[in-house]
Every structure is written in structure tokens, then in C-alpha cells.
Amino acid sequence: MTDFDLYERELWDGRAPAYERGFARMTRYMVGPLLDAAGVAAGTRVLEVGTGPGFVAAEAVRRGAEVSALDAEPGMAEAALRNVPGLDVRVAVLPEVPFPDGTFDAVVGNFVINHVGAPAAALTELRRVLRPEGRLALSCWVMPGVGALGVVREAMDAAGVPWPDGIPPSPFEEYGEAMAFQRLVTEAGFADVAVEEVTWEHVVDPEEWWETGALSRVGSTGVAIGRQDAAAVARIKAEYDRLVAGYAVPDGASDGRVALPAHALLASARH
Ligand SMILES: C[S@@+](CC[C@H](N)C(=O)[O-])C[C@H]1O[C@@H](n2cnc3c(N)ncnc32)[C@H](O)[C@@H]1O
């Protein structure tokens, strides 16, 4: 395991409930596009990696697929099992994929490859467990993160609060751009690699987004906020309030919610 993987294990430890309440509502938007890109339908044998609370797995089961899943965080695997009763879900840390060669028709991963310390090795393993002609679909964030993903960090910058030392950058950061992501997947041996950009609006109560995205220690931004004293957090929150006001939903029936833009990449490929 790389140092980044060790950091990630600590990052996700015990975070499953907060993740499910917050970020997972935003990543859900990609469930349909991801499964469509991998051609998941009734009878498809599919592996979902980094399943988190299991929302991709749930939709694959609803489509009639035969689903296996894995996640590095035991709390996430438990959440997935709660949300998808009877799911074959394993605890495993990519690049480890505990299945024999050629087991699956499709492998999918929603916002997990950007959390892996050795993304190229992980891709090689994902290809290994696909049958010939099997399909891969992976999503990641466009980097650097903006809108829903970046607003708390922007608020830190605006408040003049420096990013703390000792938070390792993701080795995937350089691949959060379409050409680089396409090259990475191609170099792992996949064919017909395509990467498209997908954008949507995450409509959310800004107080809820602050609570789940900044105060709940989910993701590196949450870790960075957790290292600040109360006065700095108050300054960041004031800047956050100012920034999110710019995303107010225009119609009067929005209950104060904001529409934060989200930008992702969706890679699809063939074994
Ligand atoms: C951003 S969450 C995505 C969860 C879910 N796929 C979704 O769409 O909401 C990343 C997930 O990947 C898991 N994860 C991170 N690194 C991993 C690794 N090396 N191997 C397996 N799972 C990993 C985390 O525990 C977490 O559940």
C-alpha cells in the first residue's frame, strides 16, 4: 500500500454515514450514465468497485444484473449490504481485486479511481477480471474541483486560510482531465477508450452541504476544515455563505436551496 492509500484508509474510517447523507446524493447522478456506459442490463455479471453505500449496485440489481461489489472501508461495505440486501460485497483495497480472471461482463466504479494510490495497477487488475470484450466504465471528478466539489476550498482561499501541510495530493490529480484519463485507461491495455465530460447541478440546502461537506471530515477538504480553530472555521463559513449565495435557485419555491454545478469525467472502454 502506498502512503496515499494509508491516508485514504484513515480518511474513510467511520465516514460511511456522513458520506451517505451528503456526497452520495451528488454522486448518484452518475449511476445511470455509468451503468449505461458499461452496457449493464438483465443478466450482466457486473463488479462494482468502491461501492460506498451501494447505490450503483442497487440500480444494477434493479436492472436484473448479477452484482458483486467491493470497498476498502468495512463501514461502506456494511452500508452497501444494508441498502442492497444479499449483495455479494467484499472488503478489498484496489489494486487488489479478489476474483479470478475473466469473471465479469462489466466492471464499474463511481468516483473511486481518484482515491486509489496506484491507479494504473488498479486498471490492470480491473481488466484482468473482465472477460474478453467485457466493458469498463469509471467516473472521476474534473480537476481541480469547482462548484459543489470546490466551493469549501474556495471559501478557505477567500478567507485567507492556508491549506494545511500533511494532506497528500491524490496521485490521480493529473488524470482529472479527459485526454490524460483516456491515456491512462488505454495504457492499461483497454480498447475503444472514450472519455466524456458530464455536468449537472446538485441542488441542495447550503447548510446541509456545509455540514456534510465541510464539518463531517468527508474528503480532504473536510480534513482540512477539521484542522482549523473555531475562529478560522467561522471566517471560512462566512465566505462560504457569500459564495453559495451566487448559486441560489432562481424560483421562489426552492426553500433556500442552491444549485451547485458538478463536473465529472466518464471513461468507457472494452477489454
Ligand atoms: C467517493 S466514494 C464513492 C462511493 C460510491 N461509488 C458513490 O458513487 O457514491 C469512494 C469510495 O471508494 C472507496 N475506496 C477508496 N479507495 C479505495 C481502494 N483503494 N479500493 C477500494 N475502495 C476504495 C472508499 O471507501 C469509498 O467508499
The ligand as an SDF file (V2000), in Angstrom:
LIG
                    3D

 27 29  0  0  0  0  0  0  0  0999 V2000
  -16.0940    8.9350   -3.2530 C   0  0  0  0  0  0  0  0  0  0  0  0
  -16.5620    7.4100   -2.5960 S   0  0  0  0  0  0  0  0  0  0  0  0
  -17.6130    6.7660   -3.9000 C   0  0  0  0  0  0  0  0  0  0  0  0
  -18.6500    5.8290   -3.3910 C   0  0  0  0  0  0  0  0  0  0  0  0
  -19.7150    5.4050   -4.3890 C   0  0  0  0  0  0  0  0  0  0  0  0
  -19.1210    4.6950   -5.5080 N   0  0  0  0  0  0  0  0  0  0  0  0
  -20.5170    6.5800   -4.8790 C   0  0  0  0  0  0  0  0  0  0  0  0
  -20.6840    6.6980   -6.0860 O   0  0  0  0  0  0  0  0  0  0  0  0
  -21.0000    7.3770   -4.0770 O   0  0  0  0  0  0  0  0  0  0  0  0
  -15.1100    6.4440   -2.7690 C   0  0  0  0  0  0  0  0  0  0  0  0
  -15.2830    5.0510   -2.2250 C   0  0  0  0  0  0  0  0  0  0  0  0
  -14.1670    4.2940   -2.6420 O   0  0  0  0  0  0  0  0  0  0  0  0
  -13.6370    3.5820   -1.5460 C   0  0  0  0  0  0  0  0  0  0  0  0
  -12.2210    3.4140   -1.7930 N   0  0  0  0  0  0  0  0  0  0  0  0
  -11.2470    4.3370   -1.7010 C   0  0  0  0  0  0  0  0  0  0  0  0
  -10.0610    3.8120   -2.0500 N   0  0  0  0  0  0  0  0  0  0  0  0
  -10.2980    2.5080   -2.3760 C   0  0  0  0  0  0  0  0  0  0  0  0
   -9.4820    1.4380   -2.8010 C   0  0  0  0  0  0  0  0  0  0  0  0
   -8.1570    1.5870   -2.9760 N   0  0  0  0  0  0  0  0  0  0  0  0
  -10.0610    0.2380   -3.0390 N   0  0  0  0  0  0  0  0  0  0  0  0
  -11.3850    0.0600   -2.8700 C   0  0  0  0  0  0  0  0  0  0  0  0
  -12.2130    1.0510   -2.4600 N   0  0  0  0  0  0  0  0  0  0  0  0
  -11.6860    2.2590   -2.2150 C   0  0  0  0  0  0  0  0  0  0  0  0
  -13.9790    4.4120   -0.3270 C   0  0  0  0  0  0  0  0  0  0  0  0
  -14.0020    3.6270    0.8540 O   0  0  0  0  0  0  0  0  0  0  0  0
  -15.3370    4.9720   -0.7200 C   0  0  0  0  0  0  0  0  0  0  0  0
  -16.3720    4.1090   -0.3280 O   0  0  0  0  0  0  0  0  0  0  0  0
  1  2  1  0
  2  3  1  0
  2 10  1  0
  3  4  1  0
  4  5  1  0
  5  6  1  0
  5  7  1  0
  7  8  2  0
  7  9  1  0
 10 11  1  0
 11 12  1  0
 11 26  1  0
 12 13  1  0
 13 14  1  0
 13 24  1  0
 14 15  1  0
 14 23  1  0
 15 16  2  0
 16 17  1  0
 17 18  1  0
 17 23  2  0
 18 19  1  0
 18 20  2  0
 20 21  1  0
 21 22  2  0
 22 23  1  0
 24 25  1  0
 24 26  1  0
 26 27  1  0
M  CHG  2   2   1   9  -1
M  END
$$$$
